[in-house]
Amino acid sequence: MFYIDSHCHLTDSRYTSPAEIVNECKNKNVNLLVDIGWNFDTSVFASQNAKHFENVYFSAGIHPSESLKSVDVFKIQGLLTDKKCVAVGEIGLDYHYEPLDKSLQKQLFEEQIFMADKFNLPIIIHSRDASNDLLTTLKANKKYLNNGFLMHCYSESREQAFNYLDLGAYFAFGGVVTFKNSKKDDIVRAIPKDRILAETDAPYMSPVPLRGTTNYPYNVVFVYEKLAQIYGLNVEDFAQTVKENFYRFFKKVGL
């Protein structure tokens, strides 16, 4: 079996030993990880993890929650040429927490969309309570989406998924899809199997039966099992599909 966690945060302070986590992933057939940056410091840390561990890749980006700070978004450009940097992210819009400045978030998002196109990288998108503005921004910048985009931890509607699909989106689901009250089965089924990935967003959102505990990348196995069940596939066949999707989306992996 070949499992992949397309979105985790090995840089989180809750993890005292990334090496132990990576070794446990290998023991549980979680063979590839993408360590996600969300500001400059975590992007640098993620790049260092990728250098230390053969099966770890990374993304670099500035999360919308950073938009009210004095952010030099162009500092991440030096990381984007790293051979193990596979995407710009996580970036996007988040209107959940106050205070916020929507115009600043959009500016930060658009600057990184342009940057991703310049460096021929796909985009990993964080979207929370900002669905309409996010779609509008993506449509307005469609000509810069040449390398694709991934809707991380997709939490929007089935109908909105079709709009993102029209723009070429891929979708990743994490532990929430295993929750009894998640009501995501119909949304998952609406997404073609060649556009689906699995993730943990570790250390957040542990899947059932580990809900409420610190999450780890190797728990992505539970996400695979649930998604395979929704699609009516055996886990081995579904894992092969996800592997093909992963390599198609993250084109720098393995180069």
PyMOL commands that set and color helices and strands:
alter all, ss='L'
color gray80, all
select helices_A, chain A and resi 18-27+40-52+64-66+73-80+102-118+131-140+142-144+158-166+175-178+185-190+193-195+217-231+235-249
alter helices_A, ss='H'
color red, helices_A
select strands_A, chain A and resi 3-8+30-36+56-60+85-94+123-128+149-151+170-173+196-198
alter strands_A, ss='S'
color yellow, strands_A
deselect
rebuild
show_as cartoon
